[in-house]
Amino acid sequence: MKKIQNFLTYSIFVSIIAFSFYSCEDDDICTDEGEVPRMVADMYYTIDKTTKLEDTIFYWAYVLKDSNLTGTSEDTILIDQGSVNMKSTFAAPVRQNKKKEIYYTIAQGKDRAIKDPATGQDTVIRAKRDRLILTYDTIGNAYTSKACGFGLTFKGANVKLVTKTANSSGNWIKNIETVNTEIKDGSTTIIKLFADERN
């Protein structure tokens, strides 16, 4: 009888451990609200709008502080930054906030330092950067993944190019097309960005 009881206890323990490992999803990043929703952007050439543009892309995502706004860059909080190397797609996070706006800076590659042979001084050449603003209307709740369960969804998403240049288009992103207005997770393309290739 004692052997059967020990065997059952051991079997239950092994089953719980196996279930714990089986239920984990390595690729899912969850918050208290579920999987982190992401604005997925696909890059295309400006000239040939059907060919994907692969490049090294750096992004920074910000939201406004809830209070004590000063009208300066100190009013924003960095919520994420990242990069993709020689890809045509990147996914930047979306976060709930009072103003219902998320600000993105998108850079074409990284800044480069060039040394002047005569003086030995470094001159930094900044990568081309553009600014996007994502706005949303409402927040919902939907099933996002096995690991995270239900999470936030952002409905009525709209993204605008807000870089100020002389010809009113961006520094390297020239146009935007919204292809989906509901952000659930990082698996659905939200916008297409049409950009110039790097010089």
Backbone as CSV, one residue per row, in Angstrom:
resi,resn,N_x,N_y,N_z,CA_x,CA_y,CA_z,C_x,C_y,C_z
1,MET,0.825,-1.198,0.000,0.000,0.000,0.000,0.868,1.261,0.000
2,LYS,1.941,1.225,0.795,2.817,2.387,0.880,3.519,2.634,-0.455
3,LYS,3.883,1.539,-1.188,4.523,1.686,-2.490,3.575,2.353,-3.480
4,ILE,2.322,1.977,-3.440,1.325,2.578,-4.345,1.158,4.058,-4.019
5,GLN,1.108,4.366,-2.737,0.959,5.765,-2.323,2.175,6.589,-2.762
6,ASN,3.381,6.054,-2.584,4.592,6.748,-3.031,4.601,6.926,-4.551
7,PHE,4.184,5.868,-5.260,4.137,5.944,-6.719,3.157,7.023,-7.174
8,LEU,1.983,7.096,-6.555,0.984,8.112,-6.917,1.499,9.521,-6.611
9,THR,2.128,9.695,-5.463,2.682,11.003,-5.101,3.747,11.421,-6.111
10,TYR,4.639,10.501,-6.450,5.691,10.790,-7.421,5.090,11.119,-8.787
11,SER,4.085,10.362,-9.211,3.436,10.584,-10.515,2.772,11.951,-10.575
12,ILE,2.100,12.332,-9.509,1.442,13.648,-9.477,2.484,14.759,-9.533
13,PHE,3.573,14.597,-8.782,4.635,15.602,-8.776,5.257,15.760,-10.169
14,VAL,5.573,14.657,-10.823,6.157,14.692,-12.171,5.171,15.314,-13.156
15,SER,3.901,15.006,-13.031,2.878,15.568,-13.924,2.791,17.080,-13.780
16,ILE,2.852,17.574,-12.554,2.787,19.026,-12.321,4.006,19.709,-12.930
17,ILE,5.187,19.145,-12.728,6.412,19.722,-13.299,6.339,19.713,-14.827
18,ALA,5.921,18.594,-15.411,5.832,18.499,-16.875,4.826,19.503,-17.419
19,PHE,3.696,19.658,-16.759,2.678,20.620,-17.197,3.211,22.047,-17.128
20,SER,3.994,22.343,-16.082,4.562,23.689,-15.945,5.476,24.022,-17.110
21,PHE,6.337,23.080,-17.494,7.238,23.333,-18.617,6.483,23.387,-19.936
22,TYR,5.498,22.549,-20.097,4.727,22.503,-21.347,3.940,23.786,-21.561
23,SER,3.448,24.396,-20.497,2.595,25.579,-20.642,3.381,26.857,-20.869
24,CYS,4.708,26.830,-20.724,5.512,28.035,-20.955,5.680,28.278,-22.444
25,GLU,5.617,29.536,-22.837,5.858,29.951,-24.214,7.048,30.904,-24.187
26,ASP,8.183,30.487,-24.730,9.404,31.295,-24.674,9.274,32.629,-25.392
27,ASP,8.540,32.663,-26.493,8.509,33.855,-27.336,7.524,34.910,-26.858
28,ASP,6.659,34.606,-25.932,5.646,35.558,-25.489,6.155,36.372,-24.316
29,ILE,6.037,37.695,-24.425,6.369,38.595,-23.329,5.049,39.116,-22.798
30,CYS,4.762,38.825,-21.542,3.467,39.191,-20.981,3.627,40.271,-19.920
31,THR,2.611,41.100,-19.809,2.514,42.066,-18.726,1.311,41.665,-17.894
32,ASP,0.959,42.485,-16.910,-0.241,42.199,-16.125,-1.482,42.199,-17.004
33,GLU,-1.429,42.940,-18.114,-2.569,43.026,-19.018,-2.503,41.985,-20.128
34,GLY,-1.529,41.066,-20.117,-1.398,40.070,-21.171,-0.174,40.355,-22.029
35,GLU,-0.163,39.813,-23.239,0.957,40.013,-24.157,1.075,41.486,-24.539
36,VAL,2.306,41.963,-24.709,2.535,43.368,-25.063,2.052,43.606,-26.491
37,PRO,1.071,44.506,-26.678,0.618,44.810,-28.043,1.709,45.568,-28.793
38,ARG,1.856,45.288,-30.081,2.906,45.926,-30.866,2.371,46.435,-32.195
39,MET,2.878,47.621,-32.585,2.588,48.174,-33.899,3.600,47.559,-34.859
40,VAL,3.126,46.709,-35.749,4.006,46.055,-36.713,4.037,46.893,-37.987
41,ALA,5.252,47.239,-38.429,5.428,48.045,-39.638,6.234,47.256,-40.658
42,ASP,5.742,47.219,-41.892,6.471,46.629,-43.014,7.055,47.756,-43.848
43,MET,8.330,47.620,-44.222,9.026,48.647,-45.003,9.030,48.271,-46.485
44,TYR,8.757,49.272,-47.330,8.783,49.094,-48.783,9.560,50.240,-49.418
45,TYR,10.081,49.990,-50.628,10.740,51.050,-51.383,9.713,52.094,-51.806
46,THR,10.117,53.359,-51.824,9.236,54.437,-52.271,8.919,54.296,-53.751
47,ILE,9.917,53.957,-54.555,9.735,53.900,-56.010,8.897,52.693,-56.411
48,ASP,9.265,51.504,-55.921,8.518,50.281,-56.237,7.789,49.853,-54.970
49,LYS,6.544,50.202,-54.878,5.789,50.022,-53.634,5.433,48.566,-53.321
50,THR,5.869,47.621,-54.154,5.579,46.211,-53.892,6.810,45.446,-53.399
51,THR,7.989,46.068,-53.496,9.226,45.404,-53.081,9.593,45.834,-51.667
52,LYS,9.793,44.841,-50.792,10.136,45.154,-49.400,11.559,45.690,-49.295
53,LEU,11.726,46.665,-48.419,13.017,47.311,-48.183,13.630,46.720,-46.915
54,GLU,14.760,46.043,-47.066,15.467,45.501,-45.907,16.539,46.492,-45.483
55,ASP,16.555,46.800,-44.216,17.529,47.760,-43.701,17.715,47.502,-42.214
56,THR,18.715,48.162,-41.637,18.879,48.142,-40.190,18.072,49.307,-39.639
57,ILE,17.111,48.997,-38.798,16.164,50.002,-38.317,16.253,50.073,-36.799
58,PHE,16.392,51.285,-36.287,16.375,51.533,-34.851,15.083,52.269,-34.526
59,TYR,14.468,51.936,-33.390,13.251,52.656,-33.003,13.277,52.972,-31.513
60,TRP,12.581,54.055,-31.169,12.362,54.462,-29.787,10.880,54.763,-29.657
61,ALA,10.256,54.294,-28.580,8.822,54.526,-28.357,8.641,55.308,-27.059
62,TYR,7.779,56.336,-27.104,7.564,57.227,-25.963,6.071,57.437,-25.728
63,VAL,5.720,57.774,-24.492,4.389,58.291,-24.160,4.589,59.559,-23.335
64,LEU,3.535,60.383,-23.284,3.595,61.588,-22.456,3.401,61.231,-20.995
65,LYS,4.046,61.980,-20.113,3.789,61.833,-18.680,2.348,62.235,-18.397
66,ASP,1.803,61.734,-17.304,0.413,62.037,-16.951,0.234,63.425,-16.357
67,SER,1.280,63.992,-15.769,1.117,65.294,-15.111,2.418,66.087,-15.170
68,ASN,2.349,67.337,-14.708,3.505,68.240,-14.651,4.187,68.409,-16.009
69,LEU,3.391,68.675,-17.046,3.941,68.848,-18.384,4.591,70.222,-18.510
70,THR,5.755,70.243,-19.167,6.514,71.491,-19.290,6.591,72.002,-20.723
71,GLY,6.096,71.224,-21.691,6.195,71.628,-23.087,7.556,71.339,-23.693
72,THR,8.346,70.471,-23.055,9.676,70.113,-23.555,9.761,68.599,-23.732
73,SER,10.918,68.136,-24.200,11.116,66.696,-24.393,11.100,65.936,-23.069
74,GLU,11.233,66.648,-21.950,11.185,65.993,-20.638,9.779,65.511,-20.288
75,ASP,8.788,65.893,-21.106,7.412,65.457,-20.866,7.175,64.012,-21.291
76,THR,8.125,63.416,-22.004,7.926,62.057,-22.505,8.681,61.035,-21.671
77,ILE,8.159,59.811,-21.697,8.783,58.680,-21.010,9.115,57.633,-22.066
78,LEU,10.371,57.197,-22.107,10.780,56.139,-23.026,10.200,54.821,-22.531
79,ILE,9.382,54.159,-23.369,8.801,52.880,-22.956,9.521,51.692,-23.578
80,ASP,10.244,51.939,-24.676,10.977,50.839,-25.300,11.907,51.398,-26.369
81,GLN,12.952,50.662,-26.633,13.817,50.960,-27.772,14.351,49.638,-28.282
82,GLY,14.646,49.600,-29.561,15.134,48.354,-30.122,15.628,48.555,-31.531
83,SER,16.044,47.466,-32.144,16.518,47.528,-33.516,16.320,46.177,-34.178
84,VAL,16.279,46.209,-35.499,16.290,44.991,-36.304,17.390,45.170,-37.342
85,ASN,18.104,44.102,-37.634,19.231,44.168,-38.560,18.869,43.513,-39.882
86,MET,18.894,44.306,-40.954,18.608,43.845,-42.311,17.289,43.075,-42.380
87,LYS,16.251,43.717,-41.890,14.893,43.164,-41.941,13.994,44.172,-42.629
88,SER,12.842,43.698,-43.083,11.872,44.598,-43.708,10.690,44.867,-42.782
89,THR,10.715,44.294,-41.583,9.614,44.455,-40.631,10.176,44.719,-39.244
90,PHE,9.513,45.595,-38.494,9.841,45.773,-37.082,8.542,45.953,-36.308
91,ALA,8.603,45.711,-35.003,7.409,45.786,-34.156,7.734,46.590,-32.907
92,ALA,7.091,47.748,-32.771,7.312,48.629,-31.621,6.094,48.572,-30.702
93,PRO,6.287,48.661,-29.386,5.179,48.476,-28.452,4.177,49.623,-28.456
94,VAL,2.967,49.283,-28.042,1.896,50.262,-27.848,1.517,50.189,-26.377
95,ARG,1.366,51.344,-25.737,1.022,51.358,-24.315,-0.162,52.283,-24.071
96,GLN,-1.052,51.827,-23.211,-2.217,52.626,-22.817,-1.752,53.873,-22.070
97,ASN,-2.348,55.031,-22.407,-2.041,56.265,-21.690,-3.208,57.231,-21.836
98,LYS,-3.234,58.262,-20.996,-4.373,59.184,-20.957,-4.588,59.912,-22.275
99,LYS,-3.508,60.280,-22.939,-3.629,61.062,-24.175,-3.962,60.200,-25.386
100,LYS,-3.857,58.882,-25.253,-4.113,57.933,-26.337,-3.186,58.173,-27.524
101,GLU,-1.932,58.485,-27.233,-0.923,58.707,-28.272,0.389,58.039,-27.873
102,ILE,1.043,57.449,-28.862,2.377,56.896,-28.664,3.267,57.524,-29.730
103,TYR,4.452,57.971,-29.328,5.371,58.662,-30.229,6.526,57.729,-30.558
104,TYR,6.889,57.684,-31.830,7.983,56.825,-32.269,9.015,57.649,-33.035
105,THR,10.278,57.376,-32.777,11.362,57.883,-33.610,11.953,56.668,-34.311
106,ILE,12.026,56.735,-35.641,12.519,55.624,-36.441,13.781,56.093,-37.158
107,ALA,14.889,55.378,-36.968,16.165,55.760,-37.585,16.604,54.710,-38.593
108,GLN,17.146,55.199,-39.708,17.663,54.326,-40.761,19.130,54.028,-40.453
109,GLY,19.352,52.974,-39.695,20.713,52.639,-39.280,21.113,53.420,-38.046
110,LYS,22.396,53.346,-37.697,22.855,54.063,-36.514,23.772,55.212,-36.904
111,ASP,23.983,56.100,-35.956,24.875,57.233,-36.194,26.293,56.712,-36.462
112,ARG,27.022,57.440,-37.325,28.389,57.035,-37.671,29.368,58.131,-37.273
113,ALA,30.529,57.724,-36.795,31.598,58.680,-36.481,32.667,58.572,-37.560
114,ILE,32.998,59.715,-38.167,34.037,59.756,-39.198,35.181,60.624,-38.678
115,LYS,36.374,60.058,-38.707,37.554,60.772,-38.188,38.171,61.624,-39.297
116,ASP,38.400,62.889,-38.976,39.076,63.806,-39.898,40.568,63.483,-39.849
117,PRO,41.180,63.078,-40.998,42.596,62.691,-40.962,43.528,63.844,-40.594
118,ALA,43.126,65.057,-40.909,43.993,66.208,-40.622,43.987,66.574,-39.145
119,THR,42.801,66.593,-38.541,42.692,67.045,-37.145,42.587,65.904,-36.143
120,GLY,42.196,64.727,-36.626,41.985,63.610,-35.708,40.665,63.684,-34.960
121,GLN,39.859,64.704,-35.258,38.560,64.881,-34.587,37.497,63.992,-35.237
122,ASP,36.596,63.473,-34.411,35.465,62.694,-34.916,34.297,63.615,-35.227
123,THR,33.689,63.398,-36.381,32.454,64.083,-36.743,31.357,63.034,-36.780
124,VAL,30.291,63.259,-36.034,29.191,62.302,-35.985,28.187,62.646,-37.075
125,ILE,27.915,61.668,-37.919,26.889,61.818,-38.951,25.663,61.063,-38.464
126,ARG,24.626,61.827,-38.177,23.409,61.209,-37.648,22.673,60.436,-38.736
127,ALA,22.146,59.291,-38.357,21.308,58.519,-39.275,20.028,59.301,-39.549
128,LYS,19.452,59.069,-40.721,18.189,59.734,-41.037,17.123,59.242,-40.063
129,ARG,16.358,60.199,-39.514,15.326,59.873,-38.531,13.994,60.463,-38.963
130,ASP,12.937,59.749,-38.621,11.585,60.270,-38.830,10.763,60.014,-37.585
131,ARG,9.731,60.842,-37.418,8.852,60.714,-36.252,7.459,60.299,-36.701
132,LEU,6.900,59.352,-35.956,5.535,58.891,-36.188,4.742,59.084,-34.910
133,ILE,3.443,59.336,-35.053,2.543,59.365,-33.895,1.419,58.381,-34.153
134,LEU,1.234,57.455,-33.220,0.116,56.520,-33.274,-0.949,56.998,-32.300
135,THR,-2.180,57.126,-32.790,-3.316,57.440,-31.918,-4.288,56.268,-31.977
136,TYR,-5.081,56.119,-30.931,-6.099,55.064,-30.920,-7.367,55.615,-30.303
137,ASP,-8.510,54.984,-30.637,-9.811,55.443,-30.146,-10.205,54.770,-28.837
138,THR,-10.229,53.442,-28.852,-10.712,52.699,-27.684,-9.786,51.529,-27.375
139,ILE,-9.943,51.032,-26.157,-9.183,49.864,-25.711,-10.167,48.733,-25.465
140,GLY,-9.796,47.552,-25.924,-10.630,46.380,-25.701,-9.831,45.293,-25.017
141,ASN,-10.413,44.114,-24.972,-9.793,42.960,-24.354,-10.035,41.770,-25.263
142,ALA,-8.985,41.040,-25.627,-9.143,39.886,-26.515,-8.095,38.841,-26.178
143,TYR,-8.355,37.610,-26.603,-7.399,36.523,-26.421,-6.181,36.806,-27.283
144,THR,-4.987,36.795,-26.681,-3.778,37.110,-27.439,-2.885,35.897,-27.677
145,SER,-2.713,35.040,-26.668,-1.859,33.867,-26.852,-2.100,32.869,-25.726
146,LYS,-1.575,31.674,-25.935,-1.711,30.615,-24.935,-1.012,30.991,-23.634
147,ALA,0.164,31.594,-23.744,0.935,31.924,-22.543,0.340,33.092,-21.778
148,CYS,-0.165,34.090,-22.504,-0.615,35.321,-21.849,-2.121,35.388,-21.652
149,GLY,-2.860,34.553,-22.348,-4.320,34.595,-22.210,-4.901,35.828,-22.869
150,PHE,-5.746,36.541,-22.127,-6.389,37.741,-22.660,-5.520,38.960,-22.387
151,GLY,-5.562,39.921,-23.303,-4.764,41.131,-23.147,-5.433,42.315,-23.804
152,LEU,-4.792,43.465,-23.685,-5.335,44.698,-24.247,-5.288,44.679,-25.764
153,THR,-6.309,45.265,-26.381,-6.305,45.534,-27.811,-6.576,47.017,-27.996
154,PHE,-6.003,47.586,-29.028,-6.174,49.008,-29.325,-6.941,49.123,-30.631
155,LYS,-8.115,49.761,-30.572,-8.977,49.871,-31.755,-8.947,51.295,-32.291
156,GLY,-9.173,51.412,-33.587,-9.158,52.728,-34.223,-7.763,53.307,-34.312
157,ALA,-6.755,52.439,-34.485,-5.364,52.911,-34.562,-5.135,53.691,-35.850
158,ASN,-4.413,54.789,-35.726,-4.063,55.622,-36.871,-2.638,56.122,-36.660
159,VAL,-1.811,56.024,-37.699,-0.413,56.436,-37.587,-0.141,57.545,-38.592
160,LYS,0.518,58.613,-38.122,0.858,59.752,-38.983,2.362,59.977,-38.974
161,LEU,2.875,60.409,-40.125,4.259,60.837,-40.245,4.300,62.311,-39.885
162,VAL,5.073,62.681,-38.865,5.058,64.067,-38.379,6.418,64.750,-38.463
163,THR,7.364,64.152,-39.178,8.671,64.793,-39.340,8.494,66.093,-40.110
164,LYS,9.126,67.143,-39.632,9.043,68.446,-40.303,10.231,68.604,-41.247
165,THR,9.956,68.637,-42.546,10.995,68.895,-43.546,10.465,69.907,-44.547
166,ALA,11.353,70.400,-45.385,10.973,71.443,-46.346,9.905,70.966,-47.324
167,ASN,9.983,69.702,-47.765,9.004,69.217,-48.744,7.848,68.464,-48.091
168,SER,7.742,68.539,-46.783,6.658,67.976,-45.964,6.617,66.452,-45.913
169,SER,7.493,65.760,-46.648,7.596,64.316,-46.454,8.717,64.071,-45.452
170,GLY,8.922,62.827,-45.066,9.930,62.543,-44.055,11.344,62.599,-44.600
171,ASN,12.293,62.415,-43.719,13.699,62.399,-44.114,14.031,61.183,-44.968
172,TRP,13.473,60.031,-44.610,13.659,58.832,-45.440,12.364,58.058,-45.600
173,ILE,11.429,58.197,-44.657,10.092,57.622,-44.830,9.262,58.658,-45.580
174,LYS,8.754,58.286,-46.731,8.065,59.249,-47.587,6.546,59.147,-47.518
175,ASN,6.035,57.993,-47.120,4.581,57.823,-47.092,4.218,56.674,-46.153
176,ILE,2.962,56.693,-45.679,2.450,55.650,-44.781,1.105,55.175,-45.309
177,GLU,0.885,53.870,-45.197,-0.432,53.308,-45.515,-0.875,52.445,-44.333
178,THR,-2.036,52.754,-43.773,-2.569,51.943,-42.676,-3.303,50.751,-43.273
179,VAL,-2.953,49.542,-42.840,-3.590,48.339,-43.381,-4.452,47.621,-42.347
180,ASN,-4.334,48.008,-41.083,-5.147,47.400,-40.028,-5.293,48.423,-38.910
181,THR,-6.497,48.591,-38.388,-6.720,49.605,-37.349,-6.901,49.007,-35.960
182,GLU,-6.747,47.688,-35.830,-6.844,47.057,-34.505,-5.537,46.354,-34.178
183,ILE,-4.943,46.740,-33.055,-3.674,46.157,-32.615,-3.967,45.181,-31.489
184,LYS,-3.690,43.885,-31.732,-3.934,42.855,-30.721,-2.628,42.345,-30.121
185,ASP,-1.654,42.127,-30.960,-0.378,41.562,-30.527,0.665,41.955,-31.560
186,GLY,1.705,41.210,-31.688,2.742,41.544,-32.655,2.722,40.690,-33.898
187,SER,1.561,40.150,-34.269,1.520,39.230,-35.408,0.854,39.814,-36.649
188,THR,0.222,40.970,-36.545,-0.520,41.539,-37.671,0.094,42.867,-38.090
189,THR,0.326,43.025,-39.397,0.856,44.291,-39.907,-0.170,45.394,-39.710
190,ILE,0.264,46.514,-39.146,-0.603,47.668,-38.919,-0.374,48.726,-39.991
191,ILE,0.891,48.991,-40.325,1.194,50.016,-41.327,2.249,49.531,-42.311
192,LYS,2.209,50.136,-43.493,3.282,49.995,-44.471,3.987,51.339,-44.539
193,LEU,5.308,51.305,-44.450,6.115,52.516,-44.563,6.869,52.461,-45.886
194,PHE,6.736,53.515,-46.678,7.415,53.595,-47.967,8.596,54.544,-47.806
195,ALA,9.808,54.020,-48.027,11.016,54.769,-47.673,12.068,54.690,-48.766
196,ASP,13.010,55.642,-48.695,14.164,55.641,-49.596,15.199,54.659,-49.073
197,GLU,15.932,54.038,-50.008,17.031,53.186,-49.558,18.178,54.062,-49.090
198,ARG,19.066,53.473,-48.327,20.171,54.225,-47.749,21.170,54.638,-48.827
199,ASN,21.714,55.847,-48.691,22.714,56.341,-49.662,24.043,55.663,-49.421
